[in-house]
Amino acid sequence: MNDSEMRRRELLRQTRRLYDEKQELPAVHPRYGNIYHSLYDGDDEVPSGGSFYIRLVIGILCFVCFVYMDQSKVSVAEVSSSTIVEQIEKDMDTDTIKAVWKNL
């Protein structure tokens, strides 16, 4: 092995070591350091279940209340099950909805 080949192998080894190691943190302003570290530091935990089950339970409770209102003809806050069905079936003007959301 001659000197140039040894030098190339050494440079290749240094390059591999340079890119295989974990990269250093970028320069972050001290004001934002805590936010950056809380987002990107090595906590590789998988987020917990989220809110799916809570939303599922709320949806089931709303459906049970609707069925109860419909079966027993109960009106809650001057709203009956037929009023709820009418509001669901009502055609919405999408342009008006988009305009309202843009203004928020």
BALOBA-1460 file (C-alpha; in Angstrom, 3 decimals):
// residues 104
<rec num="1" residu="m" x="0.000" y="0.000" z="0.000"/>
<rec num="2" residu="n" x="1.491" y="3.320" z="-1.003"/>
<rec num="3" residu="d" x="1.134" y="6.674" z="0.742"/>
<rec num="4" residu="s" x="-1.607" y="8.047" z="-1.488"/>
<rec num="5" residu="e" x="-3.753" y="4.949" z="-0.985"/>
<rec num="6" residu="m" x="-3.244" y="5.091" z="2.786"/>
<rec num="7" residu="r" x="-4.117" y="8.777" z="2.764"/>
<rec num="8" residu="r" x="-7.317" y="8.108" z="0.762"/>
<rec num="9" residu="r" x="-8.371" y="5.360" z="3.184"/>
<rec num="10" residu="e" x="-7.740" y="7.621" z="6.166"/>
<rec num="11" residu="l" x="-9.770" y="10.426" z="4.600"/>
<rec num="12" residu="l" x="-12.592" y="7.985" z="3.811"/>
<rec num="13" residu="r" x="-12.570" y="6.728" z="7.408"/>
<rec num="14" residu="q" x="-12.654" y="10.295" z="8.754"/>
<rec num="15" residu="t" x="-15.494" y="11.223" z="6.403"/>
<rec num="16" residu="r" x="-17.553" y="8.194" z="7.423"/>
<rec num="17" residu="r" x="-16.962" y="8.952" z="11.093"/>
<rec num="18" residu="l" x="-17.940" y="12.579" z="10.528"/>
<rec num="19" residu="y" x="-21.261" y="11.765" z="8.868"/>
<rec num="20" residu="d" x="-22.154" y="8.689" z="10.928"/>
<rec num="21" residu="e" x="-22.001" y="10.477" z="14.265"/>
<rec num="22" residu="k" x="-25.022" y="12.287" z="15.584"/>
<rec num="23" residu="q" x="-25.038" y="15.840" z="14.319"/>
<rec num="24" residu="e" x="-24.481" y="18.634" z="16.796"/>
<rec num="25" residu="l" x="-27.331" y="20.937" z="17.689"/>
<rec num="26" residu="p" x="-27.640" y="23.983" z="15.468"/>
<rec num="27" residu="a" x="-27.075" y="27.428" z="16.871"/>
<rec num="28" residu="v" x="-30.245" y="28.426" z="18.691"/>
<rec num="29" residu="h" x="-30.896" y="31.795" z="20.257"/>
<rec num="30" residu="p" x="-30.935" y="31.459" z="24.068"/>
<rec num="31" residu="r" x="-34.486" y="32.770" z="24.182"/>
<rec num="32" residu="y" x="-35.666" y="29.755" z="22.158"/>
<rec num="33" residu="g" x="-33.310" y="27.167" z="23.641"/>
<rec num="34" residu="n" x="-35.858" y="25.562" z="25.987"/>
<rec num="35" residu="i" x="-38.429" y="25.245" z="23.222"/>
<rec num="36" residu="y" x="-35.900" y="23.733" z="20.835"/>
<rec num="37" residu="h" x="-34.635" y="21.228" z="23.389"/>
<rec num="38" residu="s" x="-38.141" y="20.189" z="24.387"/>
<rec num="39" residu="l" x="-38.972" y="19.502" z="20.738"/>
<rec num="40" residu="y" x="-35.800" y="17.919" z="19.408"/>
<rec num="41" residu="d" x="-33.809" y="16.386" z="22.245"/>
<rec num="42" residu="g" x="-33.476" y="12.609" z="22.412"/>
<rec num="43" residu="d" x="-36.873" y="11.816" z="23.902"/>
<rec num="44" residu="d" x="-37.853" y="9.261" z="21.289"/>
<rec num="45" residu="e" x="-40.983" y="8.249" z="23.144"/>
<rec num="46" residu="v" x="-44.024" y="7.398" z="21.105"/>
<rec num="47" residu="p" x="-46.855" y="9.778" z="21.940"/>
<rec num="48" residu="s" x="-49.597" y="8.226" z="23.999"/>
<rec num="49" residu="g" x="-52.956" y="7.240" z="22.562"/>
<rec num="50" residu="g" x="-54.098" y="10.767" z="21.892"/>
<rec num="51" residu="s" x="-57.670" y="11.900" z="22.197"/>
<rec num="52" residu="f" x="-59.385" y="9.347" z="19.966"/>
<rec num="53" residu="y" x="-61.019" y="7.415" z="22.801"/>
<rec num="54" residu="i" x="-62.204" y="10.577" z="24.515"/>
<rec num="55" residu="r" x="-63.759" y="11.803" z="21.261"/>
<rec num="56" residu="l" x="-65.303" y="8.364" z="20.705"/>
<rec num="57" residu="v" x="-66.926" y="8.377" z="24.158"/>
<rec num="58" residu="i" x="-68.251" y="11.920" z="23.641"/>
<rec num="59" residu="g" x="-69.682" y="10.921" z="20.264"/>
<rec num="60" residu="i" x="-71.367" y="7.844" z="21.719"/>
<rec num="61" residu="l" x="-72.832" y="9.912" z="24.571"/>
<rec num="62" residu="c" x="-74.189" y="12.477" z="22.101"/>
<rec num="63" residu="f" x="-75.761" y="9.694" z="20.036"/>
<rec num="64" residu="v" x="-77.328" y="8.063" z="23.107"/>
<rec num="65" residu="c" x="-78.756" y="11.438" z="24.181"/>
<rec num="66" residu="f" x="-80.150" y="11.996" z="20.680"/>
<rec num="67" residu="v" x="-81.813" y="8.550" z="20.639"/>
<rec num="68" residu="y" x="-83.252" y="9.179" z="24.112"/>
<rec num="69" residu="m" x="-84.627" y="12.568" z="22.981"/>
<rec num="70" residu="d" x="-86.151" y="10.977" z="19.890"/>
<rec num="71" residu="q" x="-87.738" y="8.008" z="21.688"/>
<rec num="72" residu="s" x="-89.197" y="9.931" z="24.624"/>
<rec num="73" residu="k" x="-90.060" y="13.119" z="22.647"/>
<rec num="74" residu="v" x="-88.063" y="15.248" z="25.100"/>
<rec num="75" residu="s" x="-87.130" y="18.838" z="24.274"/>
<rec num="76" residu="v" x="-83.913" y="20.131" z="25.839"/>
<rec num="77" residu="a" x="-83.327" y="23.907" z="25.761"/>
<rec num="78" residu="e" x="-86.186" y="24.210" z="23.253"/>
<rec num="79" residu="v" x="-84.393" y="21.804" z="20.869"/>
<rec num="80" residu="s" x="-85.958" y="18.507" z="19.882"/>
<rec num="81" residu="s" x="-84.557" y="15.603" z="17.919"/>
<rec num="82" residu="s" x="-86.430" y="16.728" z="14.802"/>
<rec num="83" residu="t" x="-84.741" y="20.157" z="15.052"/>
<rec num="84" residu="i" x="-81.342" y="18.450" z="15.209"/>
<rec num="85" residu="v" x="-82.161" y="16.343" z="12.139"/>
<rec num="86" residu="e" x="-83.333" y="19.449" z="10.258"/>
<rec num="87" residu="q" x="-80.082" y="21.256" z="11.023"/>
<rec num="88" residu="i" x="-78.032" y="18.269" z="9.885"/>
<rec num="89" residu="e" x="-79.975" y="17.974" z="6.602"/>
<rec num="90" residu="k" x="-79.864" y="21.724" z="5.943"/>
<rec num="91" residu="d" x="-77.873" y="22.746" z="2.868"/>
<rec num="92" residu="m" x="-74.991" y="25.022" z="3.739"/>
<rec num="93" residu="d" x="-73.647" y="27.825" z="1.583"/>
<rec num="94" residu="t" x="-69.960" y="26.921" z="1.368"/>
<rec num="95" residu="d" x="-68.942" y="30.382" z="0.155"/>
<rec num="96" residu="t" x="-70.396" y="31.978" z="3.285"/>
<rec num="97" residu="i" x="-68.663" y="29.441" z="5.515"/>
<rec num="98" residu="k" x="-65.314" y="30.079" z="3.801"/>
<rec num="99" residu="a" x="-65.759" y="33.840" z="4.191"/>
<rec num="100" residu="v" x="-66.543" y="33.491" z="7.892"/>
<rec num="101" residu="w" x="-63.514" y="31.271" z="8.492"/>
<rec num="102" residu="k" x="-61.216" y="33.669" z="6.629"/>
<rec num="103" residu="n" x="-62.339" y="36.515" z="8.908"/>
<rec num="104" residu="l" x="-61.509" y="34.574" z="12.075"/>
